[in-house]
Amino acid sequence: MLRRGPSAKMELTPEGEVVLQTIRRIEVELDACMRSVAELRDGRSGFVQLGVVSTGKYFAPGLVATLKREFPEIRIDLVVGNREQTIAALESRQIQLAIMGRPPRVPANSSVLIGPHPHVLIAPPDHRLSGKARIDPEELLEETFIAREEGSGTRILMTRFLDRIGDGRTYDMITMSSNETIKQAVIAGLGVALISQHTVVEELHSGRIVKLDLPGLPIERAWYLLNREDTPLTPAAERIRAHVSQMDGSFLPQL
């Protein structure tokens, strides 16, 4: 790799030059690698998968945008599904963090309350029960109820509410697969629905939908941020978890 030059000094052969340039590139790459490792270890960079139940899709994109501005070197993937799907993703470790209502019993998890989550009964503005000060449960149970699919937390909440006020009485129910479809069905006069208030803020503001007044409504629930107890979070996920907790629900839609 070395040879004696005309002035008796040692100089690199062409092969030596190739080796030297390669060594320099390796040193640069190693330096970059060590910086990346240090950033990963202290949470300055990394990859976080955040699962959100489908009702949360009305605020989750804005939350992720805020987090990206705060932590530009952390990549955040948003995974949206119903309650069962989100729990399954947490169980299979496809997501590190999840935002949902009532935390599940399985898998064992650590949760923190991040904000209120009211549920309201909605109807079109010209509905026969609209504006009525006191609605008899018997009158309400004559309606057709529009519900989310099996496995949805909102559907579970609605059926529990109707079973409670109806004392086991049967009622008509139509299943629809998204909150958007439910809202349009209510506006069209197809029925009434118990739904997260965070999904209908704009429609309530515009008057396209109204809330029905009934004892026990709105049903006050909460949003939680949770992660598995048996799986340590990466430093990046720890930073995201801490920051969302400190936001105190400021990212939630306001009526």
C-alpha positions in Angstrom: 0.0 0.0 0.0 3.1 2.2 0.4 6.0 2.9 -2.0 9.1 5.0 -2.0 8.7 8.1 -4.1 11.3 10.0 -6.2 12.3 12.0 -3.2 12.8 8.9 -1.1 9.6 9.7 0.9 7.0 7.1 1.3 3.7 7.6 -0.5 0.5 5.8 -1.0 -0.1 3.5 -3.9 -3.4 3.8 -5.8 -4.6 0.8 -3.8 -3.6 2.6 -0.6 -5.5 5.7 -1.6 -8.7 3.6 -2.0 -8.2 2.0 1.4 -7.6 5.5 3.0 -10.7 7.0 1.5 -12.7 4.0 2.7 -11.4 4.4 6.2 -12.4 8.0 6.2 -15.9 7.2 5.0 -16.2 4.6 7.7 -15.1 7.1 10.4 -17.7 9.6 9.2 -20.4 6.9 9.2 -19.4 5.7 12.7 -19.6 9.2 14.0 -23.1 9.6 12.5 -24.0 6.2 14.0 -22.9 7.2 17.5 -24.8 10.5 17.3 -27.9 8.6 16.2 -27.5 6.1 19.0 -27.1 8.9 21.5 -30.3 10.6 20.2 -32.2 7.4 20.4 -31.0 6.8 24.0 -32.1 10.3 25.2 -35.3 10.3 23.2 -34.4 13.1 20.8 -35.2 10.9 17.9 -37.0 7.6 17.4 -40.2 6.0 16.2 -43.5 5.9 18.1 -46.6 4.1 17.1 -49.7 5.7 18.6 -53.0 3.8 18.5 -56.3 5.7 18.8 -59.8 4.4 18.9 -61.8 5.6 15.9 -63.8 8.2 17.9 -60.4 9.9 18.5 -59.7 10.5 14.9 -61.4 13.9 15.2 -58.6 15.2 17.3 -55.7 12.7 16.9 -54.3 14.2 13.6 -54.1 17.6 15.2 -52.4 16.1 18.3 -49.8 14.3 16.1 -49.2 17.6 14.2 -48.5 19.4 17.5 -46.2 16.6 18.6 -44.3 16.7 15.3 -43.7 20.4 15.7 -42.5 19.9 19.3 -40.3 16.8 18.4 -39.4 17.0 14.7 -36.9 14.2 14.9 -39.4 11.7 16.3 -41.5 9.8 13.8 -45.0 9.2 15.0 -47.3 6.8 13.2 -51.0 7.0 13.9 -53.0 3.8 14.0 -56.8 4.1 14.1 -59.2 1.3 14.9 -62.2 0.5 17.1 -61.8 -0.4 20.7 -61.2 -4.1 20.1 -58.7 -3.5 17.3 -56.8 -1.0 19.4 -56.6 -3.4 22.4 -55.5 -6.2 20.1 -52.7 -3.9 18.7 -51.6 -3.2 22.2 -51.6 -6.9 23.1 -49.5 -7.8 20.0 -47.2 -4.8 20.6 -48.0 -3.3 17.3 -48.4 0.0 19.1 -46.5 1.5 22.0 -49.1 4.0 23.2 -52.9 4.1 23.0 -55.6 6.7 23.5 -59.0 5.3 24.4 -61.8 5.4 27.0 -61.9 3.0 29.9 -58.6 1.1 30.0 -58.8 -2.6 29.4 -58.0 -5.2 32.0 -55.9 -7.1 29.5 -53.1 -6.5 28.7 -52.0 -5.1 32.1 -51.4 -1.4 31.5 -50.4 1.9 33.0 -52.8 4.7 32.2 -53.1 8.4 32.8 -56.3 10.5 32.4 -55.8 13.1 29.7 -59.2 14.8 29.4 -63.0 14.5 29.6 -65.0 12.6 27.1 -68.8 13.4 27.2 -71.3 11.4 25.2 -74.6 13.0 24.0 -77.8 11.8 22.5 -78.3 13.5 19.1 -81.2 14.0 16.8 -82.1 16.3 13.8 -83.3 19.8 14.8 -86.9 19.1 13.7 -87.2 15.9 15.7 -90.4 15.5 17.8 -88.3 15.4 21.0 -86.1 18.3 20.2 -86.3 21.1 22.7 -88.4 19.1 25.1 -87.5 19.9 28.7 -88.1 16.4 30.0 -88.2 13.3 27.8 -89.9 10.2 29.1 -87.7 7.1 28.6 -90.8 5.3 27.1 -91.0 8.0 24.4 -87.3 7.7 23.6 -87.4 3.9 23.4 -89.9 4.2 20.5 -87.1 5.6 18.4 -84.7 3.8 16.1 -81.2 3.9 17.4 -78.2 4.1 15.2 -75.2 2.4 16.6 -71.6 1.6 15.8 -70.4 -1.9 15.0 -69.9 -4.7 17.6 -66.7 -4.1 19.5 -67.1 -0.3 19.5 -66.8 1.4 22.9 -69.6 3.8 21.9 -71.9 1.0 21.1 -71.2 -0.7 24.4 -72.0 2.6 26.2 -75.2 3.1 24.3 -76.6 -0.4 24.9 -75.9 -0.1 28.6 -77.6 3.3 28.8 -80.7 2.0 26.9 -80.9 -1.2 28.9 -80.8 0.8 32.1 -83.5 3.3 31.2 -85.6 0.7 29.5 -85.3 -1.9 32.2 -84.7 -4.6 29.6 -87.2 -3.4 27.0 -86.3 -4.1 23.4 -85.6 -1.3 20.9 -84.9 -1.0 17.2 -81.2 -0.6 16.3 -79.4 0.0 13.0 -75.7 -0.7 12.8 -73.3 1.6 10.9 -69.6 1.4 10.7 -68.4 5.0 11.2 -69.3 8.1 13.2 -69.5 10.1 9.9 -72.2 7.7 8.6 -74.1 7.9 11.8 -74.1 11.7 11.8 -75.4 11.8 8.3 -78.1 9.2 9.1 -79.3 11.3 12.1 -79.3 14.5 10.0 -81.4 12.6 7.4 -83.9 11.6 10.1 -83.2 7.9 10.1 -83.0 7.8 13.9 -81.2 9.0 17.0 -77.8 8.1 18.3 -75.7 8.2 21.4 -72.3 9.5 20.3 -69.1 11.1 21.5 -69.6 14.9 21.7 -66.2 15.3 20.3 -67.4 13.9 17.0 -70.3 16.3 16.5 -68.9 19.7 17.7 -69.2 21.3 14.2 -72.7 19.9 13.6 -73.9 21.2 17.0 -72.4 24.6 16.3 -74.1 24.8 12.9 -77.5 23.5 14.2 -77.6 20.5 11.9 -77.8 18.3 14.9 -79.3 19.0 18.4 -78.8 17.3 21.8 -81.7 15.6 23.4 -82.2 16.3 27.1 -82.7 13.2 29.3 -81.7 12.4 32.9 -78.3 10.9 33.0 -77.1 12.8 29.9 -74.5 13.7 28.9 -72.7 10.5 30.0 -69.4 11.7 31.3 -66.4 9.5 30.4 -62.7 10.2 30.1 -59.9 9.8 27.6 -56.8 7.9 28.8 -53.3 7.5 27.4 -51.9 4.1 28.2 -49.1 1.6 27.6 -48.3 -1.9 28.5 -46.9 -2.4 32.0 -44.7 -5.3 31.0 -43.0 -3.6 28.0 -40.6 -0.7 28.8 -41.2 2.3 26.6 -38.4 3.6 24.3 -37.0 7.0 25.4 -38.9 8.6 22.4 -42.2 7.1 23.5 -41.5 8.2 27.1 -41.1 11.8 25.9 -44.3 11.6 23.8 -46.2 10.1 26.8 -45.0 12.8 29.2 -45.8 15.6 26.8 -49.3 14.4 26.0 -50.0 14.0 29.7 -48.8 17.6 30.4 -51.1 19.0 27.6 -54.1 18.4 30.0 -56.5 17.7 27.2 -56.0 21.0 25.5 -56.1 19.2 22.1 -59.6 18.0 22.6 -62.5 19.6 20.6 -64.4 22.3 22.6 -68.1 22.9 22.3 
